[in-house]
């Protein structure tokens, strides 16, 4: 049983060695995935920084108007 697993593992590595396009595709998938994570974290960090630095609008104490007080349109 363990010999079958070992052969399956070596065959898959041999497939990567025989097919360079498959290897390039796997490497590209890993690079794009890591890049996606890094870029999305940078965007979130920038959004949080922007939210922390922008001046906040204060509602007047007398106005109790809410978004659903009037129908849309």
N, C-alpha and C positions, 0 to 999 in steps of 0.2 A: 504494500500500500504506500509506504513512504517513498519507494522508488518511483512510483507513478507521479507523485507530487514533485519530486526532484526533477524528473524528466520534463514535467509540464513547465516548471520554472526555467529550466535551461532552454527549452524550446522557445519560450516567449522572449528570452534575452537574445536568442539567435535570430528571431524574427526582427527585433529592433536592429540588429547588426546587418541583416540582409536588406532591409528596407530603410534607406536613409530618409525617405519622405515621411515615414511613420515617426521616426525619431525627431525630425524637425517639427512635425506637427505637435508632438507631445511637449517638446521644449517650448514651442510657441504658446501652447495652451497654458503651461505653467507661468510663463512670463506675463501673458495677458492677465491671468488671474491675479497674480501678485500686483501688477500695475493697477488693476481695477481697485483692489483693496487700498493701496497707497493713495491713489488719487481721490477716492471717496472719503478717506479719512482727512485728507488735506482740505477738501471742500467743506466737510463738517466743521473742522477747526476754524476755517475762515468765517463760516456762518455764525458760529458761537462768538468769535471775536467781534464780528460786526454787531451782533445783538447786544453784547456787553458795552460797546462804546457809543452806540447811537442814543440820542436823547429820547426819552420816553414822553409820549403825549399824555397829558393828564386830562381827564374829563372834568367838566365843571360840576361842582357839587349839586347844583340845582337841576341838571339835566339827567333824567332817568330814562331817556330814550334808548331802546334796545333794537337790535337788528330785526327782531320778529314782531315789533309793534305795528309795522305796516306790511301789507302784502308785497311780494316781489313784483317788479315790473313797472 
